[in-house]
């Protein structure tokens, strides 16, 4: 049997065990350190607030922050506060940011609905009384976003850029908006508005904006701007439904505002436009066969061709059962010693048939 450990050996063993325990406590054995403080999700400052006037409606737009001030992604729901100041007409000095006052508070649910796309958009329509009171006044807007901490304590972003606009006496809606269908465009026309929102005669119209919605639902999108009272929309397809509205533009200095949008006009264009009549038809008689050749049509919706034959003063006879896919036809039903006359038409995909080509005649002898 081995001898029991001496006292000095026992002390050395105890010291080694204590040192190993200390290493484990410091993390070598997977023991967690003290808990980190909770992350403060302060939203980054909004810097692209913009404001626009359309009739009596003021629309604010800005990019909703996705990151916190620490550069990490926000995980808490965002709320927003809109601040506003109004400077009466004729008052020269612009207010400082301290003059802005809380105007609208948007809950997390309200803000989420406004920020469904890249831009958050908030609109407010002034009453007629508000418009009369503030016409010519200068509006200042800014935005502050926030998240909530424990016990719903707010963590606010910095104040956004401050934007300003003067409330203009913009035109009423354009009149008599019409849409005509042509083969290559939907042609819009309208009459200029005669009065402004205040009832005064309209002045200062610089252009018109044309908005379009494709289908029965969805949002209107701007498709063009023109200084004339007509507009051609060439980006369309037959068989679809399009809805249009037009607004006059008023420009004062560097500010542009829209008048009231016109009542909408809906159109579902149908293709009633046949291809062009084929050209270059020639007829050549070879042994017991008349061969027809003509110049191919170039329409993108071309479906084929029909060939018609007339013998002497007899009736016109259609020679093909299905549309011909190429500009060539061989008539093998001819009889020697007779005169035949031919014409060709073109068909499109919805069965519109062109006018006939010029006649080509040939004798079989």
Secondary structure, 3 states (H helix, E strand, C coil): CCCCCCHHHHHHHHHHHHHHHHHHHHHHCCCCCCCCCCCCCCECCCCCCEEEEECCEEEEEEECCCEECCCCECCCCCEEEEEEEEECCCCCCCCCHHHCEEEEEECHHHHHHHCCCCEEEEEEECCHHHHHHHCCCEEEEEEEEEEECHHHCEEECCCCCCEEEECCCCECCCEEEEEEECCCCEEEEEECCCEECCCCECCCEEEEEEEEEECCCCCCEEEEEECCCEEEECCCCCCCCEEEEEEEEEEECCEEEECCCCCCEEECCCCCCCCCCCEEEEEEEECCEEEEEEECCCCCCEEEEEEEEEECCCCEEECCCCCECCCEEEECCCCCCCEEEEEEEEEECCCCECCCCCCEEEECC
